[in-house]
Every structure is written in C-alpha cells, then in structure tokens.
C-alpha cells in the first residue's frame, strides 16, 4: 500500500472500526448526538490576534476604520479582559475552554522540566510515526496538546450544532467535531518539526563553522559556477528516527540577468522569479521508504521562494509546510477537509506561525517582502472564511486571523519614536503598516456582517493588546545579582550560553525561564531542589516579588515592573509540577530579555531591544493589556473577559454550559 504523509493503513482500519462501532451503537438504540435546543440560530465569532483597544479606538474615532466604527455604534465595543499572562497560547486556550490557565494547563509558550530545569514546549507537539523494521509504517504522526478541558465547539457539536472552526490558535491537533469542520492554525509545526524555520541561500555567505544560524532560520552558503549553483540542504528529520540522517533537499539556481530574475529548480519543479518577487507554491515529495525507487512512504510539502537580489544572489525559502492533501500529521477534522479547501481555493500555508517574523527579525528579508507575504496570507485566510460563510450547513462559525498580531510585533518600532529601532525614513514608508492591516480587518468584518445579515450576531474579538518593547530585563542576571541564583565556574566560551551556564543548583533558590516566569528550586519537585515547601517557600516568593517591584531603571529613574503575581494565587489548583511560582508583569516598554526564555545569564542587567521585533505583550500586566470585543448587537452590561466567549456561544444555542467554565453569558435574547 502506498502511504503519503499522514494517510496510513492503520488510520484506515481504525476508521472502519469506528464506523462499525457507531453503526452498532445506533442500531442498539443509544442514539446519535443530542439535537440543538435552538437549531435555527447562527453565530459568527471572528478573532484578530493582538488587536489593541487603544489603537483601535483612536483609529475608529479618526474615521479610518469605518465598518468597525459602524459596528460599535450599532452594537457594542469594549475592552476584553485577557489572561494572566496575556499571551496567545494562554488566552486562546481560555477562549476555547472557558477556563483559566490553572484549569486548562497552558501557562506560556515555554515551560521547564522540573527534574532538569531545561526548557520544553509549553503547548504541545508531535508524536512521531512508528515503523516496523524501518519499512512498514504502523502508526502515523499525531499532534498532541497539553490543554486540559473540552473546547466549546466540541461540546456544541456533540449537541447537534453544526460548527465550522478555522485556525483558532493552539487548537492543534484538530478536535473531533461531529458533523462539522475544523482546520488547525497556530500550533501546527513545519516539516522540520519546528515552530517555523526559513532558509536563506546566499552567494556572499562564506562557509564558516563558527557562524550561528539565527533563531527560526538556516543560513546556507551558495557557491556559483558562473551564474549557476546547486546545494544540498539537510531537510526534515527522517521520521523513522534511530539516528538516521535528515532527508536531503536539493535546490538549484540560475541567474537570468536579461530577465532580471533567477530560475529556481526544486523537487522537479522550476520557477522563474523576478528580483524582488515571489515564486508560486511549489509542491514537493521527499521519499522516506523507496525500494527500487518506488516511494512507499514519503513526506509531502509546500514551499515558495523570494529572490532578494541577483548580485550577490540571495534567495529566501519559506518554511516547509505540510501539504494540505497529504499532511504529515492531521490538520483538520474530518481528515480530508484540509485537502478540500486546497482543491477549492488553491494551496495555502499550513504552518501555524504563518508570518515569517524570524526572517525579518534576522534582517534576511526586508519590510516590503514581509508585508507582501503577510497580505497574501491574510487574503488566503479571508478567502477560506468567506467560502465557509457562503455554505448553508453551519450554525457556529469561528475564524481567527493572526496577521494583526504579527504586524504589531514587527512594526511597533515605527509607532514609537523612542524605540531603539525607530527609523524616520522607514517610518515615512511603513509607519502605517499596523493601521493598514487593521484596515484589512475592517474590510473583512464588513464583508462578513453584510453576508450574514442582521439576524446573525457577529462577535469580533482579540486575545490581548500590545505595548512597545524597548528594554529587556535579564531576569536570571537579576536573580544572580540579588543572591537568589548562584553561578560557579563557567567553562571558557560558555559565558553567553543558554541553559543556565555554570549554575550551582546546590545553592540556587530561584531561576527564570520563559517570558516572565520565575521558578523556585523547590525540594521534592526540582531535580536538585533546596528550598523547603511551606514557610520558606512563601517567604522566598514574597522577597523576590517585593524586590522586583521596587527596582528602578537607572536610565529613567522609573520602576519597570508593574507587579509580580504569585503562582499559588493566580494559578491556584493548577498542576503543581508545571505552574510558575512567580509571574512578572512589566510596565509599557519593558519585557524579559531575549536571553531569559532559554535560561541565559548575561553579564549586563538590562538589554536594549535592538531588534525589529519591537512590540510585545507576553510579559505585560494583564490589567493593562486587554483585547477587544465588538458585537453587532448590544451585549450584557459589565466587564467582559475572554473566558466569557465559550459560555456565551453555548448558551446562545441552548447547549448546557460545562460546570468548569468560569465566564458569563454576554448575548441576550434576539431583538
């Protein structure tokens, strides 16, 4: 049997057995899913990641966002309280489950293994496929999530509501939605198994074993013979594991000087790309098991190229996306829905981190290339949203756009003249980049409202707001300087290493990892714990929290920490081995440094943010970083939080609200 991507014999047989069980259940009179109490209703929830209420209110007042202003005047507009911390994996999981972080178990992008104090992914990942004898696949790759609890769309589907769920962040793997459709978004990795990794080929990159690849990218020196060059690049890991080398990618380039273009040859495809332009999506298939050249198992993917310059030749290659028709791990529910969208609309990005912030942050692509790619991606998300909207078989439609968040991360420096990377020349050209993406949001919301009509409520939300990120605090350096963390001898050349270089765990009481979390080296929990639970632990939390809150930035004479929250209070009832002990909430302009999330301990306490990633929210104060809530009709009075959306949707359809959901209903009866 030929196996492409995630389609396997094992999956096929499992599907047959599930069908048999379902038919037997129906035959025995147990019945299918409960019918919706209110089957004639419809509800649309549009998510726009990271939309800031202050920016939105100002631009609506100035008449720059007419459809959103019209929506707010005829319906409702208010800040939407986020989670603590106010970051996407935490907040969108609360949106999905209607529960706080202590209940759903997502606390940050990064968490640590308490036995080793080393970082781990905080949201989920992939279970690799299994093979018999390195030849026959017995189980395909599967995504897994650390999320606890059931998302509201799954509960709604169980009660007969027809749901259509598109790209909700950190809802990977896709949830079972009986009779509905779901496509995963942010959280889907690339074929390298990473969040998103680009490739940068350049003829002026000299081979240098000491050169470090930038975060989220691989730099590939390209040797040209005349105007042509070919390079073999280590690609995706061999899914069979066991120390096998990665699969190889061969890429060839030829400069077409007369056409001011480069010809790219990759995986049997050829594309002529003008300087400054982009190739179409190129499909590829990498054989994994191919006896006698017949690929019994292969990896299928999509990528595209951007030609930056011809002399020297510099070419960007996108992250390696799963092919929608043959994904390495399931992307959608039902499994074939991802392929259905591609057949109807053409190829699209499947990697969850769909805007290449890493390439712009590493300054391997420029602002124009980044925005061109972002706009096309947003157009693709719009097209799939409108396609689903035009179908007549849904009742609850949720679609999330992440482009509003990515543009703010990368272009906030041009909104803030005090930012270290503010550039007046760039601001003259790209100073409206954030506004322009908000204008795209404005148009999309207007289209949706017009298509569904006044009978269908439309809710527009974001998960958090934004702040300028001008200065970073090296939190482990602060802990060291105040005696909470102790470094011993550091090996030569490791002073700037990650993963706690030279730390003496026998004398260290606290350490920092992630974007704002501090952990106590707790006896009985950490692998080398020394702090006793109880009063010693409590006193240590109080000491660190009060000291951080009192710190002054010597450059400004102002405090830079708004508050330090105690984990036992804000995450009460959470899994004790995973809950952060302290959560730092920074004032506007500050964040944990770039070195802190992976356990770096630089010599300097402060680190000016000289990168293009210039706006942030991940370690800001939840009290000062709300998202937005717009509605096409009046909502219940009072403050609203992101926890309210799940019970609101369920109650609207007459579906029982789960007992662990902590939000309240915002939609009243239809007018």
C-alpha positions in Angstrom: 0.0 0.0 0.0 1.3 3.4 -0.9 1.4 5.8 2.1 1.6 9.6 1.6 2.1 11.9 4.5 -0.4 11.1 7.2 -2.6 8.6 5.4 -1.9 5.1 6.6 -3.3 1.7 6.6 -3.6 1.9 10.4 -5.7 5.0 10.1 -7.9 3.4 7.5 -8.6 0.3 9.6 -9.2 2.4 12.7 -11.8 4.5 10.7 -13.5 1.3 9.6 -13.8 0.0 13.2 -15.0 3.4 14.4 -17.7 3.3 11.8 -18.8 -0.2 12.8 -19.0 0.8 16.4 -21.0 3.9 15.5 -23.5 1.8 13.5 -23.9 -0.8 16.2 -24.5 2.0 18.7 -27.2 3.5 16.6 -28.7 0.0 16.0 -28.9 -0.6 19.7 -31.0 2.5 20.2 -28.4 4.7 22.0 -29.0 7.4 19.5 -26.7 10.0 18.0 -25.7 13.4 19.3 -28.4 15.5 21.0 -30.2 17.9 18.8 -29.5 21.6 19.3 -32.2 23.2 21.5 -32.2 26.2 19.1 -31.4 24.7 15.7 -32.4 27.8 13.6 -29.8 30.1 15.2 -26.4 31.2 13.7 -23.4 32.9 15.4 -20.1 34.2 13.9 -17.0 34.8 16.0 -14.1 36.5 14.2 -10.8 36.6 16.1 -8.0 39.0 15.2 -5.0 38.2 17.3 -3.4 41.0 19.2 -5.7 43.9 18.2 -5.1 46.6 20.8 -8.2 48.5 22.1 -6.3 51.9 22.3 -5.1 51.8 18.7 -8.5 50.5 17.5 -10.4 53.2 19.4 -8.2 56.0 18.1 -8.4 54.9 14.5 -12.1 54.4 14.7 -12.5 57.9 16.1 -10.4 59.3 13.2 -12.7 57.6 10.7 -10.0 55.2 9.5 -11.9 52.0 10.3 -15.5 52.8 9.1 -17.0 49.4 9.3 -15.7 48.7 12.8 -16.9 52.1 13.9 -20.3 51.4 12.4 -20.4 48.0 14.2 -19.5 49.6 17.5 -22.1 52.4 17.2 -24.9 50.0 16.2 -23.9 47.2 18.6 -21.2 47.2 21.2 -17.5 47.8 21.8 -15.5 47.3 25.0 -12.1 46.0 26.2 -11.9 42.3 26.6 -10.0 41.1 29.6 -7.2 38.7 28.8 -5.5 36.0 30.8 -2.5 36.3 33.1 -0.1 36.2 31.4 -1.7 38.0 28.4 -0.2 35.8 25.6 -1.7 33.8 22.8 -1.4 30.2 23.9 -2.8 31.0 27.3 -5.6 33.3 26.2 -6.8 31.4 23.1 -6.9 28.2 25.2 -9.1 30.1 27.7 -11.2 31.2 24.8 -11.7 27.6 23.7 -12.4 26.1 27.1 -13.9 29.0 29.1 -11.4 28.2 31.8 -8.4 30.0 33.4 -4.8 28.7 32.9 -4.8 26.8 36.2 -7.6 24.7 34.8 -6.6 24.3 31.2 -2.9 23.9 31.9 -1.3 26.2 29.4 0.9 28.9 31.1 3.4 30.1 28.5 5.0 29.2 25.1 7.8 27.6 27.1 7.9 25.6 30.3 10.6 23.7 32.1 11.2 20.1 33.1 11.5 20.4 36.9 13.8 17.4 37.0 16.4 19.1 34.7 15.4 22.7 34.8 15.7 22.7 31.0 13.1 24.3 28.7 10.3 22.4 27.0 7.4 23.4 24.7 4.6 24.6 26.8 1.7 23.9 24.4 2.1 20.5 22.8 3.8 18.9 19.9 4.0 15.8 17.7 4.1 12.1 18.5 6.3 10.7 15.8 5.2 7.9 13.5 6.2 4.3 14.2 7.7 1.8 11.8 8.2 -1.9 11.7 11.7 -2.8 10.6 12.2 0.7 9.3 10.0 -0.1 6.3 6.3 -0.5 7.2 4.6 2.4 9.0 2.4 1.0 11.7 1.2 4.4 13.1 1.3 7.8 11.6 2.4 11.1 13.3 -0.2 12.6 15.6 -0.3 16.0 17.3 -0.8 16.3 21.0 -1.8 19.2 23.2 -1.1 19.9 26.9 -4.5 21.5 27.0 -7.0 20.2 29.6 -10.7 20.5 29.1 -13.1 20.4 26.2 -13.4 23.3 23.7 -16.8 24.8 23.4 -17.1 23.9 19.7 -16.7 20.2 20.5 -19.4 20.5 23.2 -21.7 22.3 20.7 -21.1 19.7 18.0 -22.0 16.9 20.5 -25.3 18.6 20.9 -26.0 18.8 17.2 -24.8 22.3 16.4 -23.0 22.3 13.0 -19.7 24.0 13.7 -17.1 25.5 11.3 -13.8 26.3 13.1 -10.9 27.9 11.2 -7.4 28.4 12.6 -8.0 29.0 16.3 -4.5 29.3 17.7 -3.2 26.4 19.7 -6.2 24.2 18.8 -3.8 21.5 17.3 -4.4 18.7 16.9 -7.9 19.4 15.5 -10.7 18.4 17.7 -13.5 15.9 16.8 -16.5 17.9 15.7 -19.3 15.6 14.7 -21.0 16.8 11.5 -18.8 19.9 11.4 -15.4 21.1 10.1 -12.2 22.3 11.7 -8.8 23.4 10.4 -5.9 23.9 12.8 -3.8 27.0 12.7 -1.1 28.4 15.1 0.5 25.4 16.7 0.9 23.3 13.6 4.7 22.8 13.1 6.6 22.8 9.9 8.1 19.6 8.4 11.3 20.2 10.3 9.2 19.8 13.5 9.8 23.4 14.5 7.5 26.4 15.1 8.7 27.8 11.7 12.1 27.8 10.1 13.1 29.6 7.0 16.1 29.0 4.7 18.4 31.8 3.3 20.7 31.0 0.4 23.4 33.5 -0.5 26.5 33.5 -2.7 28.2 36.0 -0.3 27.9 33.8 2.7 31.3 32.2 3.2 31.4 28.8 4.8 32.0 29.3 8.5 31.6 26.6 11.1 31.5 29.2 13.8 28.6 31.1 12.3 25.4 30.6 14.2 22.0 30.4 12.5 19.5 33.0 13.6 16.6 31.9 15.7 14.0 30.4 13.3 16.3 30.3 10.3 19.1 28.4 8.5 21.8 30.2 6.6 23.1 28.3 3.5 26.2 29.4 1.7 25.8 29.1 -2.1 28.7 28.5 -4.4 28.2 29.6 -8.0 29.9 28.4 -11.1 29.3 31.3 -13.4 25.6 32.1 -12.9 24.5 28.7 -11.6 24.7 26.8 -8.4 23.3 23.8 -6.7 23.2 23.0 -3.0 22.0 20.0 -0.9 20.4 21.1 2.4 19.6 18.9 5.4 15.8 18.9 5.4 13.2 17.3 7.6 14.3 14.6 10.0 13.9 11.1 8.9 10.6 10.2 10.6 11.9 6.7 11.3 14.4 8.2 13.8 17.0 5.9 15.3 19.9 8.2 14.4 19.2 8.3 10.7 20.4 11.4 8.9 17.8 14.1 7.9 16.2 13.9 4.5 18.1 16.0 1.9 16.7 18.9 -0.1 18.5 19.8 -3.4 18.0 23.3 -4.7 19.4 24.7 -7.9 19.6 28.3 -9.0 20.4 30.0 -12.3 20.6 33.8 -12.7 18.7 35.1 -15.7 20.3 38.6 -16.0 18.4 39.5 -19.1 15.1 38.9 -17.4 16.3 40.4 -14.0 15.3 37.1 -12.5 16.5 33.8 -11.0 15.4 30.4 -12.1 14.8 28.1 -9.1 14.7 24.3 -9.6 13.4 22.3 -6.6 11.8 18.8 -6.3 11.3 18.5 -10.1 9.6 21.9 -10.3 11.0 25.0 -11.9 10.0 28.7 -11.4 11.4 31.9 -12.8 11.2 34.5 -10.1 11.9 38.2 -10.8 14.2 40.1 -8.4 12.0 41.2 -5.5 9.3 38.8 -6.4 7.9 35.5 -5.2 7.5 32.1 -6.7 4.2 30.3 -6.7 3.8 27.5 -4.2 6.0 24.5 -5.2 4.8 21.1 -4.1 7.4 18.5 -3.2 7.6 14.9 -2.2 10.6 13.5 -0.2 10.9 9.7 -0.3 11.3 8.1 3.1 11.0 4.4 2.1 11.6 3.9 -1.6 12.7 0.3 -2.5 13.8 0.2 -6.2 12.9 3.9 -6.4 9.2 3.3 -5.6 8.2 5.6 -2.8 6.2 3.5 -0.4 6.3 6.2 2.3 7.0 9.9 1.6 6.8 13.4 3.1 4.7 15.8 1.1 5.1 19.6 1.5 4.8 23.1 0.0 7.2 26.0 0.0 8.0 29.1 -2.1 10.9 31.3 -2.8 11.6 35.0 -2.7 14.5 36.4 -4.8 16.1 39.2 -2.8 19.0 40.1 -5.1 20.9 38.7 -8.1 24.4 40.1 -7.4 25.1 38.7 -4.9 22.5 36.0 -5.3 20.3 36.0 -2.2 17.2 33.8 -2.1 14.7 33.2 0.8 12.9 29.9 1.0 9.8 29.7 3.2 9.3 27.2 6.0 8.4 23.7 4.7 4.6 23.5 5.1 2.6 20.3 5.3 0.8 19.6 2.1 -2.9 20.0 2.8 -3.8 16.9 0.8 -1.2 14.7 2.4 -0.2 16.2 5.8 2.5 14.6 8.0 0.0 14.8 10.8 -3.7 15.5 10.7 -4.5 19.2 10.2 -8.3 19.1 10.0 -11.4 17.3 11.2 -12.6 15.5 9.2 -9.1 14.5 7.9 -9.9 15.4 4.2 -11.2 18.9 5.0 -7.7 20.5 4.6 -7.5 19.0 1.1 -11.0 20.1 0.3 -10.0 23.7 1.0 -6.9 23.5 -1.1 -8.9 21.9 -4.0 -11.4 24.8 -3.9 -9.0 27.7 -3.2 -5.5 26.6 -4.2 -2.5 25.9 -2.0 -2.2 27.8 1.3 0.1 27.9 4.3 -0.4 25.2 6.8 2.4 26.1 9.2 0.8 27.7 12.2 3.3 30.6 12.6 2.3 31.8 9.2 4.1 35.2 9.1 7.9 34.9 9.0 8.8 37.2 11.8 12.1 35.4 12.3 13.4 36.3 8.8 12.6 40.0 9.2 14.0 39.9 12.8 17.2 38.4 11.4 17.2 41.1 8.7 17.4 38.5 5.9 14.2 39.9 4.3 13.0 43.5 4.3 9.8 45.1 5.4 8.3 45.1 1.9 8.8 41.3 1.5 7.4 40.6 4.9 4.3 42.7 4.3 3.7 41.2 0.8 3.8 37.7 2.3 1.6 38.8 5.3 -1.0 40.4 3.0 -1.2 37.3 0.8 -1.6 35.1 3.8 -4.4 37.3 5.2 -6.1 37.1 1.8 -6.0 33.3 1.9 -7.5 33.3 5.4 -10.2 35.7 4.2 -11.0 33.5 1.2 -11.4 30.4 3.3 -13.5 32.3 5.8 -15.9 33.7 3.1 -16.1 30.3 1.4 -17.3 28.7 4.6 -19.6 31.6 5.3 -21.3 31.0 2.0 -22.1 27.4 2.8 -25.5 26.7 4.2 -24.7 23.9 6.6 -23.1 25.7 9.5 -24.6 27.3 12.7 -21.4 28.3 14.6 -18.5 29.8 12.6 -15.2 30.8 14.2 -12.3 32.1 12.2 -9.1 33.6 13.5 -6.6 35.9 11.8 -3.1 36.2 13.3 -1.8 38.9 10.9 -2.9 41.8 13.2 -0.6 40.4 15.9 2.5 39.8 13.7 2.5 43.2 12.1 2.4 44.8 15.6 5.3 42.7 16.8 7.4 43.8 13.9 6.3 47.4 13.2 5.6 48.8 16.6 9.1 50.5 16.4 7.7 52.7 13.7 4.8 53.8 16.0 7.2 54.6 18.9 9.8 57.3 18.2 11.5 56.4 21.5 12.2 52.8 20.4 15.9 52.0 19.7 14.9 50.8 16.2 12.8 53.7 15.3 13.9 54.9 11.8 12.4 58.1 10.4 13.0 57.0 6.8 11.3 53.6 7.3 8.5 55.3 9.3 7.8 57.6 6.3 7.2 54.5 4.2 5.9 51.8 6.6 4.7 53.9 9.6 1.1 52.9 8.6 1.8 49.2 8.4 -0.2 48.3 11.6 -3.0 50.6 10.5 -3.1 49.1 7.0 -3.6 45.6 8.4 -6.3 46.9 10.8 -7.9 48.4 7.6 -7.9 44.9 6.1 -9.6 43.7 9.3 -12.1 46.4 8.9 -13.0 45.4 5.4 -13.2 41.7 6.3 -15.6 42.4 9.2 -17.7 44.5 6.9 -17.9 41.7 4.3 -18.9 39.2 7.0 -21.6 41.4 8.5 -23.1 42.1 5.1 -23.2 38.5 4.1 -24.8 37.1 7.3 -27.3 39.9 7.7 -28.8 41.4 10.9 -30.3 38.1 12.1 -26.9 36.6 12.8 -24.8 38.1 15.6 -21.2 38.8 14.8 -18.7 39.0 17.6 -15.2 40.3 16.9 -12.5 39.7 19.5 -8.8 39.8 20.2 -6.9 37.9 22.8 -4.7 40.7 24.2 -3.4 44.2 23.4 0.1 45.5 22.7 2.9 47.5 24.2 6.2 48.8 22.9 9.2 46.6 23.8 12.2 48.9 24.2 14.2 47.3 27.0 14.7 43.8 28.2 15.5 42.6 31.7 17.9 39.7 32.1 15.9 38.1 34.8 18.5 35.4 35.7 21.1 38.1 35.9 18.9 40.0 38.4 18.4 36.8 40.4 22.1 36.2 40.4 22.9 39.8 41.5 20.5 39.5 44.4 21.8 36.2 45.6 18.8 34.0 44.6 20.8 32.3 41.8 24.4 31.2 42.2 26.9 30.7 39.4 30.1 28.7 39.9 32.9 28.2 37.5 31.8 28.8 33.8 33.6 26.9 31.1 35.6 29.1 28.7 33.4 30.3 25.8 30.1 29.5 27.6 29.5 32.8 29.3 26.8 33.7 26.8 25.4 30.2 26.5 21.8 29.3 27.2 20.5 26.7 29.7 22.0 28.2 32.9 25.7 28.1 32.3 27.7 27.4 35.5 24.7 27.4 37.8 25.3 25.8 41.2 22.0 24.2 41.9 23.1 23.2 45.4 23.0 27.0 46.3 20.4 28.3 43.9 17.0 29.1 45.2 15.2 30.5 42.1 15.7 30.7 38.3 13.8 32.1 35.4 12.7 30.5 32.2 10.1 31.6 29.6 8.6 35.0 29.1 8.2 36.3 32.6 8.1 33.2 34.8 10.3 32.5 37.8 10.5 29.1 39.4 11.7 28.2 42.9 14.3 25.4 43.2 11.8 23.5 45.4 12.8 20.4 47.3 10.8 17.4 46.2 9.8 19.0 42.9 13.0 20.2 41.2 15.7 17.7 40.5 18.2 19.5 42.8 15.7 21.3 45.0 16.9 23.0 48.1 14.0 25.3 49.2 11.6 23.7 51.7 7.9 23.8 51.0 5.8 25.9 53.3 7.1 29.0 55.1 10.5 29.0 53.5 8.9 28.8 50.0 6.3 31.5 50.9 8.9 33.9 52.3 11.1 33.5 49.2 8.2 34.4 46.9 7.4 37.5 49.0 11.1 38.5 49.0 11.6 38.2 45.2 8.2 39.8 44.4 8.7 42.9 46.6 12.3 43.4 45.5 11.5 43.2 41.8 8.5 45.6 42.2 10.8 48.1 43.9 13.5 48.0 41.2 14.3 51.3 39.3 15.7 51.6 35.8 18.7 53.8 36.3 18.4 55.3 32.9 14.9 56.6 33.6 14.6 56.7 37.4 11.2 54.8 37.0 10.0 51.5 38.1 9.8 48.9 35.2 7.8 46.1 36.9 4.1 46.8 37.4 3.5 43.8 39.6 4.8 40.3 40.4 2.0 37.8 40.7 2.4 34.7 42.9 1.7 31.5 41.2 -0.1 29.8 44.1 -2.6 32.7 44.0 -3.2 33.3 40.3 -2.8 29.6 39.3 -4.5 28.0 42.3 -5.4 24.4 41.7 -3.0 24.1 38.7 -0.7 21.1 38.2 2.0 21.7 40.9 4.9 20.5 38.8 4.1 22.9 35.9 2.7 26.0 37.5 5.2 29.0 37.6 5.9 30.2 41.1 6.0 33.9 40.1 4.7 35.8 37.0 6.4 39.1 36.3 4.2 41.8 34.8 6.2 44.6 33.2 5.3 48.2 32.5 5.0 49.5 29.0 8.3 49.5 27.2 9.8 46.5 29.1 9.9 42.7 28.8 12.1 39.8 29.7 15.2 39.9 27.6 15.8 37.7 24.5 18.2 35.6 26.6 15.9 34.9 29.5 13.4 32.4 27.9 16.1 29.7 27.5 18.0 30.3 30.7 20.7 32.7 29.6 22.6 34.7 32.3 24.4 37.6 30.5 26.6 39.9 32.5 24.5 43.1 32.0 21.2 43.5 33.8 19.4 45.4 31.0 19.4 44.7 27.3 18.1 47.4 24.9 15.9 45.8 22.3 17.7 46.5 19.0 15.7 44.0 17.0 12.8 44.6 14.7 10.5 42.6 16.9 9.6 45.7 18.7 6.1 45.3 20.1 5.1 42.7 22.7 2.6 41.7 25.4 3.7 38.2 26.6 5.1 39.5 30.0 2.9 42.7 30.3 0.4 43.2 33.0 -3.0 41.7 32.3 -4.6 44.8 33.9 -3.1 46.9 31.1 -3.2 44.6 28.1 -6.8 43.8 27.3 -8.0 42.7 23.9 -11.1 43.9 22.1 -14.8 42.9 21.9 -17.0 44.3 19.2 -20.5 43.0 18.6 -23.2 43.6 16.0 -25.8 43.9 18.8 -25.8 45.1 22.4 -24.3 42.8 25.0 -25.0 42.3 28.6 -23.6 45.2 30.7 -20.4 44.9 32.7 -16.9 43.9 32.2 -16.1 41.1 29.7 -13.2 38.7 29.6 -12.0 36.1 27.1 -13.5 33.4 29.5 -17.0 34.7 28.6 -17.0 33.6 24.9 -17.3 29.9 25.4 -20.4 30.0 27.7 -21.8 32.8 25.6 -21.7 30.6 22.5 -23.1 27.5 24.2 -25.9 29.4 25.9 -26.9 31.1 22.7 -27.5 27.6 21.1 -29.2 26.3 24.2 -26.3 23.9 24.9 -25.6 23.2 28.6 -22.6 25.2 29.8 -19.8 23.0 31.2 -19.5 23.2 35.0 -15.9 24.2 34.9 -16.4 27.2 32.6 -16.0 30.4 34.6 -17.2 33.1 32.2 -20.7 34.6 31.9 -23.2 34.9 29.1 -22.9 38.1 27.0 -25.6 37.6 24.4 -29.2 38.1 25.5 -32.3 37.1 23.6 -32.6 38.2 19.9 -34.2 41.5 19.4 
